[in-house]
Structure formats: C-alpha cells, structure tokens
Amino acid sequence: MTKDEMKKVVCQAIDEAAEKIHETVLRIESEPELGYKEMKTAAKVESYMKELGLTPQTGLALTGVKTCVDGGKKGPAVAVLAELDAVGTPDSPKADPLTGAAHTCGHFLQMASMLSLIHISEPTRPISIS
C-alpha cells in the first residue's frame, strides 16, 4: 500500500466513525470528573470499546481502561494513551457545579484522538487509556 493509499484508508475509517466518536467525546466533556473519580468517563470508554468487539480491562489505577487490538502482525508494540480526568476550573461555563471540574485541559480531545486510532487501518498493538 502506498503512502497516499494509506492516508485514504485512514481518513475513510475516521470519517466513518466520526459521528460516534464526536458523540462519545461530547458526552465525556459534558460530565467532567476529577482525577481518580472518572467512573462515568471510564464506563463510556469501556462501552465504546465493547461496541467495537474489544475486551477492555477496567479498574486499572482505580479508573483506568485498557484494551489490546491485535491485527496478527509481528512488530514493535505501540501504546496510545488518553487521560480521562478533567481539572478543577470552577469559573468555566462548562464546570460541573458540584465539583468545579471541567475539561478545560483538553483531555476529552486526547480521548477523541485515541478513539479515532482504534478505527484506522489494522491496529496491531496495545491501545491503553489511563
């Protein structure tokens, strides 16, 4: 596969999943949780992975979620990480009124990138979230 063909395959896979990724990430952004308290966020990521037929491990470092995608090819392992937590920014218009947490840190955007990666080409190595 040429470089241009690979780009086309990657873009097509992300485009096909864009609506679901966008919906999931907006749900994560709308319910921000502080570090080590990301139970709802972890559940959303776990559910997303299960819908793709993956087998996520949960409860890692309390709220972490991890899965492996194996395309059956030999080669080096690659880990992709995305942070689940929001930060305390009570002045943000998107802050949770009870905790002051908001995704002003951009971690929900890291999550969008990681979820997109699951959909592209033939991932052959572990994908981890913590």
Beta strands, then each sheet from edge to edge (+ up, - down):
strand 1: 57-60
strand 2: 64-68
strand 3: 87-88
strand 4: 101-102
strand 5: 126-129
sheet 1: 1+ 2- 5+
sheet 2: 3+ 4-
end
